[in-house]
Amino acid sequence: MFAKQYSHRLPADYDMGVIRQRAAQLGPLWDDTEGLLFKAFIAQTRGQGAGVGNLYASVYLWSDPLAAADFLLGERFQKVLDSFGQPHIESWLPLDLRRGPAQNALSLYREEWALAPGADRAQVLAAEKARNQQVADGSDNVAVFLALDVQAWKLVRITLSAKAREDNHSGRGYEVLYLARPGL
């Protein structure tokens, strides 16, 4: 598996309706993408949540890393380059994926924390897998995955929730504009 996110900061006066329309138009094109577990078209809107500006992003979880590479080096990614330029792509090594009972996602949360150098990594992984199962068991969750940022030695948890974004959640929250889920 392979996971990644790229984000585009947008001007404060940017019409987020354009982004919503883009996600609605492009999202269905991902519904049958081979090698993809899910792609979440996500956004943050200025004035909604503490210190949030306008942002458009995509989070991917691939079952096939070669399909991810084909996307990044192929024609489909050219739409991103043409619209927003070359983004910084955060990439992660997935460690655990759990599916929840909910079907449609309205929000996505991203939590991250450092993996301490002296930590018992096997114990940390076991505890975080158990936490993933607890999150997935929540009736409002579509899926949750845990990943390792191998460059920064951070753990990252992505949770897809059927509930609208809540400001008091422990992770950074995003509105899900469209969720393509061919592999979920």
SULBEL-V563886 format. One line per field, one symbol per residue. psi: psi as a letter, one per 30 degrees, with the letter a starting at -180 (. if undefined). A space follows every 10 residues. Layout:
psi = ???
//
This chain:
psi = lkllkkljkl lfgkjfeeee eeeeefefff fgkkfkelkk jllkkkfjlk gkakkklkkk jkfjfeeeee eegaeefeee eeefajlkjk kljkfkkkkl flekkflkkj kklkjkegkj eeeeeeeeee eeeeeefkfg kelklklkjf efhkkkkkkk kfllkkfglf lkklkjekjk hff.
//
